[in-house]
Structures are given as C-alpha cells and as structure tokens.
C-alpha cells in the first residue's frame, strides 16, 4: 500500500498506520487472536462494530468473537482497495473496500447468514487509530457490507 492514500501526519506515521492496517487484514484472514493483541488498543473505551451487526466493547470482547469464529469459519484474505484516510496529531482514520470469500464450517448454522457461502463479496471498513505511548493502536473499527445494486435516486 502506498502512503499517498493517506493525507496529513508525518511520512513515518502514515507508513506505520498503513503497516498496522495491513497487519490487521493479515491476522483477520485466520482469526489470529494472539497476533491481534498488539494491534488493538487495550483501552476500555475501544469499541468495534462487526460485519455481523453487533458491537464489541474492548479488545477482550473482540478476542472472544475471534476465538468463536476461528472454529466456525474458513476465511480468505480480505483484499483491500480504494484505501484512503486522514492522519492528524495522535488520531488517524483509514477507510477502504475489501474483497474476500468465506465459508461457514460450524456444525450449527451461522447466527446470521452474511456471505458464508464461499462466494466473493465486498465489505467496507473504517478503522480509527490512536497513538498510545508512542505506538499506533486500533481504537475503533466499523465493518459493513457493500451494496453493488443501484443507488437510491441514481446518485
């Protein structure tokens, strides 16, 4: 990823944030909750909105979700594109679209059927980063499905 997709901040901060964003996408591929720990903030106010429609408060809550998913879902790499963002002081936001496939492998049906049929789909990602003790950490993520259909009003 090129740092030119981010505006503001220093070149070093932009590079570190994009590296952290890529590291998240990598560990997300296999729900690697152990390597997620240094990426997500341990702060209790950190809040994450999952593609499943639920809110997770704090890193431990998100980690519990991944410990469930790692036993239920076979995922592929979430290829990011249309990456953009803003860096200012100790805060940054990165957004992108992500293309992937995943298959539900659990014995029970999925709690909500959101693209678990191994067909390719696109989701949207917004991640907020905060510099904590000199290190960038994810403090918020919001994932949602993309819609390839017609836009309301043709806009």
Number of C-alpha atoms within 10 A of each C-alpha: 12 10 18 13 15 22 15 14 15 12 13 9 21 22 16 15 27 20 14 19 20 16 14 20 18 18 16 19 17 16 23 16 19 12 14 21 14 15 20 24 24 16 14 11 12 18 21 22 19 16 15 13 13 9 15 19 16 19 25 16 13 19 19 12 15 20 14 12 17 18 13 17 18 18 20 17 16 21 16 20 13 10 19 18 21 16 20 13 11 14 17 24 19 20 23 17 20 21 16 18 18 20 15 20 17 14 8 8 10 13 7 9 10 14 16 18 12 14 10 12 18 19 17 19 21 18 19 23 24 22 17 15 7 8 15 22 25 29 24 22 21 17 20 16 17 14 11 8 6 8 8 6 5 5 5
